[in-house]
Amino acid sequence: MQAFYADNFVLPLPPGHRFPMGKYALLRDRVVRELPQVRIAPAPAASDGELALVHTPFYIEAISRGTLPAPAQREIGFPWSPGMAERARRSAGATVAAARLALGLTAGLAEGSKPEGIAANMAGGTHHAYAHKGSGFCVFNDSAVAARLMQTEWGRAHQQRRQALQVAVIDLDVHQGNGTASIFSRDPSVFTLSLHGQKNFPFHKEASDLDVELPDGCTDAPYLQALEQALDELERRFEPGLVLFLAGADPFEGDRLGRLALTFDGLEARDRRVFDWAWQRRIPLAFAMAGGYGVNIDDTVQVQMNTWRVALEYWQRWQHWNGPA
């Protein structure tokens, strides 16, 4: 299974900053040690043209040059630096590259390329970024950029097909994907599903195609029941050809910003249900890590490692089903 990382592009943060930047390198180290079947590669940078499928030219230029007004920079939550701008491009590029592999769009965009079925971004899930601004530690919206670009590239590779590629964003970060919902609010070819804490950030929520709001302290059983009902409704209303899955670790009971109470087992069951839902329908899936702010950073990384183990199991099923290249 292929994964893309960008933790080598350092985002310098001031002392005491609450964003756990170290979790990305810790995850990569554990994946390399414990999951040798995962191939890792540096994330490519998303180009201006790719970002412009979603983001306004003014915003892209302001991030690149560091000319964003101070209030807008504060809303992102990171101080500007060349490393911040480059890492944001790489985070978007990682989800783009993973989606390409999952769909089989790597061989000159040719019809008949073998899809990997599952591929991943070792960071990403920057769902609070809007077309014209960033927010909540999110600069460029990697899922939105990947969805729009895959629709373009898939259309070129499958010109004889009348229907455009339909993309489902299954967002299981504990915070609502407000930026993603806003970007696709008038786009019937992308279905946005967000399962999130009702009283958590963002406090002004956008309308996703399907929002499921959960009370503080929600535990494994009601969460999994809500997920099951949401996937049933997704299937009734939409027929995706690609799933983008935000596998947030922040619904975990030990998360500083989560306010829910899922256990390691509950989150693993959540992941298994999403991967199995896509597998049963043979829908390629690209996933990203999204949020995770554990009181103990090792707990966040453990939640993510459980996601990777489940993903690898389903990737192996895809390889057996696809046969040799």
C-alpha positions in Angstrom: 0.0 0.0 0.0 1.3 3.4 -0.9 1.5 6.4 1.5 2.7 9.9 1.1 4.3 12.0 3.9 5.3 15.7 4.4 6.6 15.8 7.9 10.1 16.6 6.6 8.8 20.0 5.7 9.1 21.7 9.0 6.4 24.1 10.2 8.1 26.1 13.0 5.7 26.8 15.8 6.3 29.0 18.9 6.8 27.3 22.3 3.6 26.1 23.9 1.6 26.0 20.6 -1.2 23.5 21.1 -0.9 21.8 17.7 0.9 18.4 18.1 3.1 18.7 15.0 5.3 15.8 16.2 2.6 13.2 15.7 3.3 13.0 11.9 6.9 11.9 12.3 5.9 9.5 15.1 3.3 7.9 12.8 5.7 7.6 9.9 8.3 6.0 12.2 5.9 3.4 13.5 4.5 2.6 10.0 8.0 2.0 8.7 8.9 -0.2 11.7 5.7 -2.2 12.0 4.0 -2.3 8.6 6.7 -3.1 6.0 4.0 -3.7 3.3 3.4 0.1 3.3 5.5 1.9 0.7 6.1 5.5 1.7 7.2 8.4 -0.5 7.6 12.2 -0.1 4.4 14.0 -0.9 4.4 16.0 -4.2 3.5 19.7 -4.0 0.1 20.7 -5.4 0.6 23.3 -8.1 -1.1 26.7 -8.3 -3.3 25.3 -11.1 -4.4 22.3 -9.0 -5.1 24.5 -5.9 -7.0 26.9 -8.1 -9.6 24.2 -8.8 -10.8 25.0 -5.3 -9.1 28.1 -3.9 -9.2 31.7 -5.1 -6.0 33.1 -6.8 -5.7 35.9 -4.2 -5.7 33.3 -1.3 -3.2 31.0 -3.0 -0.8 33.9 -3.7 -1.2 35.3 -0.2 -0.2 31.9 1.3 2.7 31.5 -1.1 4.1 35.0 -0.4 3.2 35.4 3.2 0.9 38.5 2.5 -2.3 37.2 4.2 -3.7 39.9 6.5 -2.9 39.2 10.2 -6.5 38.4 11.2 -6.8 35.8 8.5 -3.4 34.3 9.5 -4.6 34.1 13.1 -7.7 32.3 12.0 -5.6 29.5 10.4 -3.8 29.2 13.8 -0.2 28.9 12.4 2.3 31.7 12.0 3.3 32.2 8.3 6.7 30.8 7.2 8.0 29.4 3.9 7.8 26.0 5.6 4.1 26.5 6.4 3.3 27.4 2.8 5.3 24.5 1.4 3.9 22.0 3.8 0.3 23.1 3.0 1.0 22.4 -0.7 2.5 19.0 0.1 -0.4 18.1 2.3 -2.8 18.7 -0.5 -0.5 17.0 -3.0 -0.4 13.9 -0.8 -4.1 13.4 -1.0 -4.1 14.1 -4.7 -1.4 11.4 -5.2 -3.2 8.9 -3.0 -6.5 9.4 -4.9 -4.7 9.0 -8.3 -3.3 5.6 -7.1 -6.5 4.5 -5.6 -8.3 5.1 -8.9 -5.5 3.9 -11.2 -4.8 7.2 -12.9 -1.0 6.9 -12.9 -0.2 5.4 -16.2 -0.6 8.4 -18.5 -4.3 8.7 -17.5 -4.9 5.7 -19.7 -8.1 3.6 -19.6 -7.5 0.3 -18.0 -4.8 1.3 -15.5 -4.9 -1.0 -12.5 -6.3 0.8 -9.5 -4.6 0.3 -6.1 -8.0 0.5 -4.5 -6.6 2.1 -1.3 -3.8 4.7 -0.8 -3.1 7.3 1.9 -1.9 10.7 3.0 0.0 10.4 6.3 -1.3 13.9 7.2 -4.1 15.8 5.5 -7.8 16.1 6.3 -7.7 19.9 6.2 -11.4 20.3 6.1 -11.8 23.7 7.7 -10.2 25.5 4.7 -12.6 27.4 2.6 -12.1 28.5 -1.0 -11.0 32.0 0.1 -9.5 31.4 3.6 -8.0 28.9 6.0 -9.2 28.1 9.5 -8.6 25.8 12.4 -5.1 24.6 11.5 -6.2 24.1 7.8 -4.6 26.0 5.0 -5.6 24.3 1.7 -8.5 21.9 1.6 -6.7 18.7 0.4 -10.0 16.6 0.0 -11.6 19.3 -2.1 -8.6 19.7 -4.3 -8.3 16.0 -4.8 -12.0 15.6 -5.5 -12.0 18.3 -8.2 -8.7 17.2 -9.8 -9.7 13.5 -9.9 -13.0 14.4 -11.6 -11.0 16.2 -14.3 -8.4 13.5 -14.8 -10.9 10.6 -14.6 -13.0 12.4 -17.2 -10.0 12.6 -19.6 -9.2 8.9 -19.0 -12.8 7.8 -19.5 -14.1 10.1 -22.2 -16.6 7.6 -23.5 -18.5 7.6 -20.2 -21.3 10.1 -20.0 -21.4 10.5 -16.2 -18.7 12.4 -14.3 -16.8 10.8 -11.5 -18.9 11.1 -8.3 -16.9 11.6 -5.1 -18.1 10.9 -1.5 -16.2 12.7 1.3 -16.7 10.6 4.5 -15.5 13.0 7.2 -15.2 11.3 10.6 -13.0 13.9 12.3 -14.7 15.1 15.5 -15.1 18.6 14.1 -17.5 19.4 11.3 -15.9 19.7 7.8 -17.3 23.2 7.4 -14.9 24.3 4.6 -15.5 21.2 2.6 -19.3 21.6 3.0 -19.1 25.2 1.8 -16.9 24.4 -1.2 -19.3 21.7 -2.5 -22.6 23.2 -1.3 -23.8 23.6 -4.9 -22.0 20.6 -6.5 -24.2 17.5 -6.8 -21.2 15.5 -8.0 -19.6 15.5 -4.5 -21.4 14.2 -1.5 -20.2 15.5 1.9 -20.9 13.4 5.0 -19.8 14.7 8.4 -20.2 12.9 11.7 -19.1 15.3 14.4 -19.6 16.7 17.9 -22.6 18.9 18.0 -21.1 21.4 20.5 -17.6 21.4 19.2 -15.7 23.6 16.8 -16.6 25.2 14.4 -19.3 26.9 16.3 -20.9 28.2 13.1 -21.4 25.1 11.0 -22.1 24.9 7.3 -24.6 22.5 5.7 -23.1 19.3 4.5 -25.1 16.9 2.3 -25.5 14.8 5.4 -24.6 16.1 8.9 -24.8 13.8 11.9 -24.4 15.7 15.2 -23.3 13.8 18.3 -23.6 14.8 22.0 -20.7 15.3 24.3 -19.5 12.1 25.8 -20.8 9.9 23.0 -19.5 6.3 23.4 -18.7 3.5 21.0 -22.2 1.9 20.5 -24.2 5.0 19.7 -21.4 6.4 17.5 -21.2 3.2 15.5 -25.0 3.1 15.2 -25.0 6.7 13.9 -22.3 5.8 11.4 -24.3 2.8 10.1 -27.4 4.9 9.6 -25.3 7.6 7.8 -23.7 5.1 5.4 -27.2 3.7 4.7 -28.4 7.1 3.8 -25.3 7.9 1.7 -26.0 4.8 -0.3 -29.7 5.7 -0.8 -28.8 9.1 -2.1 -25.5 8.8 -4.0 -23.4 6.4 -6.0 -19.7 7.4 -5.6 -16.8 6.2 -7.8 -14.3 7.4 -5.2 -14.3 7.8 -1.4 -12.2 10.3 0.4 -12.1 9.2 4.1 -11.0 11.6 6.9 -10.0 9.2 9.7 -9.8 11.6 12.5 -8.3 10.3 15.8 -10.0 13.1 17.8 -13.2 11.2 18.7 -10.9 9.3 21.1 -11.8 9.5 24.8 -8.4 10.8 25.6 -8.4 13.7 23.1 -7.9 17.2 24.4 -10.2 18.8 21.8 -12.6 15.9 21.1 -15.3 15.8 23.8 -16.5 12.4 22.7 -15.6 9.1 24.4 -14.7 6.5 21.8 -12.2 3.8 22.8 -9.4 2.3 20.7 -11.7 -0.6 19.8 -14.6 1.7 18.9 -12.4 3.7 16.5 -11.0 0.6 14.9 -14.6 -0.7 14.4 -15.4 2.7 12.9 -12.5 2.4 10.4 -13.3 -1.2 9.6 -16.9 -0.3 8.8 -15.9 2.5 6.3 -13.2 0.4 4.6 -15.6 -2.5 4.4 -18.4 -0.3 3.0 -16.2 0.9 0.2 -14.7 -2.6 -0.4 -18.1 -4.3 -0.7 -19.0 -1.9 -3.4 -15.5 -1.9 -5.0 -15.1 1.8 -4.6 -11.5 3.1 -4.5 -10.7 4.9 -1.3 -8.0 7.5 -0.4 -7.7 8.3 3.3 -6.1 11.1 5.4 -5.3 11.3 9.1 -7.2 14.5 9.9 -7.3 15.6 13.6 -5.8 14.1 16.7 -4.9 16.0 19.9 -4.4 13.3 22.5 -3.5 14.3 26.1 -0.9 11.6 25.4 0.4 12.0 21.9 1.1 8.3 21.8 -2.6 7.6 22.1 -3.3 9.6 19.0 -0.6 7.7 17.1 -2.0 4.4 18.3 -5.5 5.3 17.0 -3.9 6.1 13.6 -1.8 2.9 13.6 -5.0 0.9 14.1 -6.5 2.7 11.1 -3.4 1.8 9.0 -3.6 -1.9 10.0 -7.3 -2.0 8.9 -6.5 -0.2 5.7 -3.7 -2.6 4.9 -6.0 -5.5 5.3 -8.4 -4.1 2.8 -5.7 -3.0 0.4 -4.6 -6.7 0.3 -8.1 -7.7 -0.6 -8.0 -5.2 -3.5 -4.7 -6.7 -4.7 -6.1 -10.2 -4.6 -9.2 -9.1 -6.4 -7.4 -7.1 -9.1 -4.9 -9.9 -9.8 -1.4 -9.2 -11.3 -0.7 -5.9 -13.0 
